[in-house]
Amino acid sequence: SIWLRFFLMIFMWLSIFHLSFLMIFSVVTFGIGFMIVIFLVFFLTTIMIFTLGFCFLIWLLLIWLNNVWQFKVSQFCIRDIGSFLGVGVIYYRLMSYHFMSLFL
């Protein structure tokens, strides 16, 4: 009948519109997410390098104090090496979350 054809035509156009909207939306969101990840990689890498450099300077200062002034700061040195690992773990988790959010 004419009504069946009419509804089929409407549903067909709605499904085509829905698919095209999903395709455009996914491409746009993927592009935005990829740009955010690229910018965040540089931003987080810069923060990590400065943080590791700062931790390394503190570590060198503690070693110098340990050698020159014979301070017993070996425990602090071990904690400082642990902070190196902590910064790396935080950086890895942040990057893995951002990369996973691309595929959600």
C-alpha positions in Angstrom: 0.0 0.0 0.0 1.0 3.6 -0.2 1.4 4.0 3.6 3.8 1.2 3.8 5.9 2.7 1.0 5.7 6.0 2.7 6.9 4.7 6.1 9.6 2.6 4.4 10.9 5.6 2.6 10.9 7.7 5.7 12.8 5.0 7.7 15.3 4.5 4.9 16.1 8.3 4.8 16.3 8.4 8.6 18.7 5.4 8.6 20.8 7.0 5.9 20.8 10.3 7.8 21.7 8.5 11.0 24.6 6.6 9.4 26.0 9.7 7.8 25.6 11.6 11.1 27.4 8.9 12.9 30.2 8.8 10.3 30.7 12.6 10.4 30.5 12.6 14.2 33.0 9.8 14.6 35.5 11.4 12.2 35.2 14.8 13.9 35.6 13.4 17.4 38.5 11.1 16.3 40.2 14.2 14.8 39.7 16.3 17.9 40.8 13.4 20.2 43.9 12.8 18.1 44.8 16.5 18.2 44.3 16.6 22.0 46.6 13.5 22.3 49.3 15.0 20.2 49.3 18.3 22.2 49.1 16.4 25.5 52.1 14.2 24.5 54.3 17.2 24.1 52.8 18.9 27.2 53.1 15.9 29.5 56.6 15.0 28.1 57.8 18.5 28.9 56.4 18.3 32.4 58.0 14.8 32.9 61.4 16.0 31.6 61.4 19.0 34.0 60.2 16.9 36.9 62.8 14.2 36.3 65.5 16.9 35.9 64.4 18.5 39.2 64.4 15.1 40.9 67.8 14.3 39.4 69.2 17.6 40.7 67.9 16.9 44.2 69.4 13.4 43.9 72.8 14.8 42.9 72.6 17.3 45.8 71.9 14.5 48.3 74.8 12.5 46.9 77.1 15.5 47.1 76.0 16.1 50.7 76.6 12.4 51.4 80.1 12.5 50.0 81.3 15.9 51.1 79.6 16.4 54.4 79.3 12.6 55.3 75.5 13.0 55.8 73.6 9.7 56.1 71.1 10.5 53.3 71.1 7.1 51.5 67.5 6.6 52.5 66.5 9.9 50.9 68.4 8.9 47.7 66.4 5.7 47.5 63.2 7.7 48.0 64.3 10.0 45.2 64.9 7.1 42.8 61.4 5.9 43.8 60.1 9.3 42.7 61.6 8.7 39.3 59.6 5.5 38.9 56.5 7.2 40.3 56.6 10.0 37.7 57.1 7.4 34.9 54.1 5.4 36.1 51.9 8.5 36.3 52.9 9.6 32.8 52.3 6.1 31.4 48.9 5.9 33.0 47.9 9.3 31.7 49.0 8.5 28.2 47.3 5.1 28.2 44.0 6.7 29.4 44.2 9.2 26.6 45.0 6.6 23.9 42.2 4.4 25.2 39.7 7.3 25.1 40.3 7.5 21.4 38.7 4.1 20.8 35.7 4.6 23.1 
